[in-house]
Amino acid sequence: NNAQGEDIVAGIRTPKPLEWLEHEQPEVYAQLVTLFRKLENHYRDVQDVEFTVENGRLWILQCRTAKRTPRAAVRIACDMVREEMIAPAEAVMRVSPEAVGVLLHKSIDPEEKYEPAAKGIAASPGAAMGEIVLSSSRAVELASSGRHVILVRQQTSADDVAGMASAEGFLTATGGMTSHAAVVARGMGKPCVVGCAALHIDAAAKRITLGERTLTEGDVITINGTTGEVIVGKVKMVDAELTGELKTVLGWADKFRRLGVRANADTPADAQLARSFGAVGIGLCRTEHMFFGPDRIGTMQEMILAEDESGRRRALAKLLPMQRADFLGIFRAMDGFPVTIRTLDPPLHEFLPKDQSGLEALAERLGITVQRVQQTITRLKEENPMLGFRGCRLGIAHPEITEMQARAIFEAACQAKTEGIKVMPEVMIPLVSTPQELRHQREVVVRTASQVFERTGAKVSYLVGTMIEVPRAALVADEVAEFADFFSFGTNDLTQMTFGFSRDDAGKFLHLYQSTGIVERNPFETLDIDGVGQLIRMTVKLARRKKPGLKIGICGEHGGDPASVEFCHQTGLDYVSCSPFRVPVARLAAAQAAIRDEQSQQRRSEQRKRRTVPKVQSGGGEQ
């Protein structure tokens, strides 16, 4: 009756399953199935159909394209290609890159109802739940006993990496899309929420305040790195799933995309993971990440505290075999694909201890006074270290650092070649702002490569390029290009320096900027086309005017953002690089950009044809 029908539409009454109709009114059911097929064939998509049966007669009330979960979107696209209802290009366009990101990470069940206690910046997708821990040591301790933990910190640093590896996910009170926690989380493929202003930590009392809730260490929370939500307690989760259908869609995508998709990877394991996700090379290997391991940090600190070049070289000689082994493992994993390795980039103070106990332990290990360690830390302290003594400036002041890293790269490459591995090393010099800086560091790399080739009797082809992350380098890109075999945009720093926003502190106000319309999107998440994008376009134009075939890519975190990938395609870049878990997202986004571009060209061509068709008069003559 009408009342029951209205209740069903309103969601008050649950409709009976279609199987009931097949049993009770088989003729109506057969007619309904026929109409379903007709509607689906007409619209070439899955339909949500509203119908009713009155006195044995079927009435179709309305139909619309059906909503679907990410898993369903992939499966439907594949099914319709198999049924020849749509072509692979259309199937690729029907799966959103965001849906792919969801499928690669554990997520909160879409049917789950919950109330967030707070919200921060969604820094790394996926969801995780576990006990609150306020220190890395506690995270390692509890995780080793099989318990699930969420590491909650004001902000993370290199000292927290062990705890981050043990935790299910991370939550920080400060930081932005390119903060330490965010970058490490994306590299590890773990959920992360940063810049949570409603989070206040009382480490001494082992408790936190989350909005209006006070929680203690050991209480369970859930974080949603896809939305930035923080939830008190447990919620129902859905496991990640890289299905055969998703692999099929990504395979189609690879046939359409023009942009190469590489990965940011710092270890052989990361490189292997990147390959499994379809990466066609490494666009950024951050060598400094190799120095933070417990077996290496001490030697790195010894190098920093050395009194002269001779002391630094002794410490670097100890680091050389470690770096060489890392690079060899990466070359093996990326056999036949290019590997871009960035020389040392961060300021040296990041490698030194920050507390008194750490200072004392370091002094005892090196046989020097605590005062001496403190003096070095004081000497290295800078008001704005991200704009200070780092990047190529370190290599220019201490060429022996660049020399050691180049030696490790080429010795590993020559060893890999003897194993039958096709190696394609690319050495990238960071933070260049003048062509003279790049020329200086290039000479060190080339000289070291020649020495290695002469000593080993082996030789490999290689490139030397730079990271474009300083606005001045973009403005004089034609001059910088004279000494470069490739450019790669480091859009994290380029965005920071162009806006004058600290990428670690901007989270305190960017949410306000977005809510009030000052900026449409977080520029550290989606590339700022009007400002930073202008610099990128200018760089490409100037550099390729100087060197038409110059390879240009992007290795900042924007390399995995679909809107930013679209811009990179339109600007004529050769590749994008992102964390391994975002590689499938970038592959699909790059394909969609290419398909849209092709469709747009076809429309313009058709419009031109219509404008050139001569009009015919009624009498048969041409106008």
Secondary structure, 3 states (H helix, E strand, C coil): CHHHHHHHHHCCCCCCCHHHHHHHCHHHHHHHHHHHHHHHHHHCCCEEEEEEEECCEEEEEEEEECCCCHHHHHHHHHHHHHCCCCCHHHHHHHCCHHHHHHHCCCEECCCCCCCCCEECEEEECCEEEEEEECCHHHHHHHHHCCCCEEEEECCCCHHHHHHHHHCCEEEECCCCCCCHHHHHHHHHCCCEEECCCCEEEECCCCEEEECCEEEECCCEEEEECCCCEEEECCCCEECCCCCHHHHHHHHHHHHHCCCEEEEECCCHHHHHHHHHCCCCCEEEEEHHHHHCCCCCHHHHHHHHHCCCHHHHHHHHHHHHHHHHHHHHHHHHHCCCCEEEEECCCCCHHHHCCCCHHHHHHHHHHHCCCHHHHHHHHHHHCCCCHHHCCCCHHHHHHCHHHHHHHHHHHHHHHHHHHHCCCCCEEEEEECCCCCHHHHHHHHHHHHHHHHHHHHHHCCCCCCEEEEEECCHHHHHCHHHHHCCCCEEEECHHHHHHHHHCCCCCCCHHHHHHHHHCCCCCCCCCCCCCCCCHHHHHHHHHHHHHHHCCCCEEEECCHHHHCHHHHHHHHHHCCCEEEECHHHHHHHHHHHHHHHHHHHHHHHHHHHHHHHHHCCCECCCCCEC
